[in-house]
Amino acid sequence: AQKITQTQPGMFVQEKEAVTLDCTYDTSDPSYGLFWYKQPSSGEMIFLIYQGSYDQQNATEGRYSLNFQKARKSANLVISASQLGDSAMYFCAMREGGSEKLVFGKGTKLTVNP
Amino acid sequence: DTEVTQTPKHLVMGMTNKKSLKCEQHMGHRAMYWYKQKAKKPPELMFVYSYEKLSINESVPSRFSPECPNSSLLNLHLHALQPEDSALYLCASSLYQGLDTSNQPQHFGDGTRLSIL
């Protein structure tokens, strides 16, 4: 069973606008972490933001915020004030407590238009 | 610049060659990982080393041989690869401290783009 689902293969956004990338997850472990990574065409995988299952508040890191809805098992990434350099592949990932594995979704390709 | 350094950045090799990929981190992380990534796909886990011991091998063919000489260094030895092994190979590391690792992100290197002729 797929543990991380990203339903948007591709998204387009105008420069300076906000965009939401969707991620839903499935786990029975009460302790888990959710991560978002950015992968530009050059290949490096850049860690953006983390949300823990016990965190009461949504995580924020600069222009990135995570809309965490635990009951719906969703962890959407919000990018505010999009920039051309935000064009990349974005992966949602989950790590269950005590696990050595990071489980990735299939990714969403974001294109920022000028 | 990433804190996980991978060399070389690009590698072209024939099917009979032997080569090695190298990964280094100096963040004091005790878990290191090798991933294979094909174009437009998520990374696929290959191997995990925890405290310099191989803890996970995701049924990777024996033509890929990992090695962890010390806590900072991870190698992937390649021998008799096939054209379908052409991919981006990513190394990652994470802290791996305590029983609950769910709050520990993996930090990735820039990857090695491998082409098999």
HADDOCK unambig.tbl for C-alpha pairs under 7 A between the chains (distance, minus, plus):
assign (segid A and resid 31 and name CA) (segid B and resid 102 and name CA) 6.76 0.50 0.50
assign (segid A and resid 32 and name CA) (segid B and resid 102 and name CA) 4.93 0.50 0.50
assign (segid A and resid 33 and name CA) (segid B and resid 102 and name CA) 4.75 0.50 0.50
assign (segid A and resid 33 and name CA) (segid B and resid 103 and name CA) 5.37 0.50 0.50
assign (segid A and resid 43 and name CA) (segid B and resid 110 and name CA) 6.18 0.50 0.50
assign (segid A and resid 43 and name CA) (segid B and resid 111 and name CA) 6.65 0.50 0.50
assign (segid A and resid 44 and name CA) (segid B and resid 109 and name CA) 6.31 0.50 0.50
assign (segid A and resid 44 and name CA) (segid B and resid 110 and name CA) 4.11 0.50 0.50
assign (segid A and resid 44 and name CA) (segid B and resid 111 and name CA) 6.31 0.50 0.50
assign (segid A and resid 45 and name CA) (segid B and resid 108 and name CA) 5.72 0.50 0.50
assign (segid A and resid 45 and name CA) (segid B and resid 110 and name CA) 6.90 0.50 0.50
assign (segid A and resid 46 and name CA) (segid B and resid 108 and name CA) 6.96 0.50 0.50
assign (segid A and resid 47 and name CA) (segid B and resid 107 and name CA) 6.70 0.50 0.50
assign (segid A and resid 52 and name CA) (segid B and resid 103 and name CA) 6.31 0.50 0.50
assign (segid A and resid 95 and name CA) (segid B and resid 102 and name CA) 5.09 0.50 0.50
assign (segid A and resid 96 and name CA) (segid B and resid 102 and name CA) 5.21 0.50 0.50
assign (segid A and resid 97 and name CA) (segid B and resid 100 and name CA) 4.63 0.50 0.50
assign (segid A and resid 97 and name CA) (segid B and resid 101 and name CA) 5.34 0.50 0.50
assign (segid A and resid 97 and name CA) (segid B and resid 102 and name CA) 4.47 0.50 0.50
assign (segid A and resid 98 and name CA) (segid B and resid 99 and name CA) 5.32 0.50 0.50
assign (segid A and resid 98 and name CA) (segid B and resid 100 and name CA) 4.59 0.50 0.50
assign (segid A and resid 98 and name CA) (segid B and resid 101 and name CA) 5.09 0.50 0.50
assign (segid A and resid 98 and name CA) (segid B and resid 102 and name CA) 6.62 0.50 0.50
assign (segid A and resid 99 and name CA) (segid B and resid 101 and name CA) 6.55 0.50 0.50
assign (segid A and resid 104 and name CA) (segid B and resid 42 and name CA) 6.36 0.50 0.50
assign (segid A and resid 105 and name CA) (segid B and resid 42 and name CA) 6.82 0.50 0.50
assign (segid A and resid 106 and name CA) (segid B and resid 41 and name CA) 6.25 0.50 0.50
assign (segid A and resid 106 and name CA) (segid B and resid 42 and name CA) 5.50 0.50 0.50
assign (segid A and resid 107 and name CA) (segid B and resid 42 and name CA) 6.68 0.50 0.50
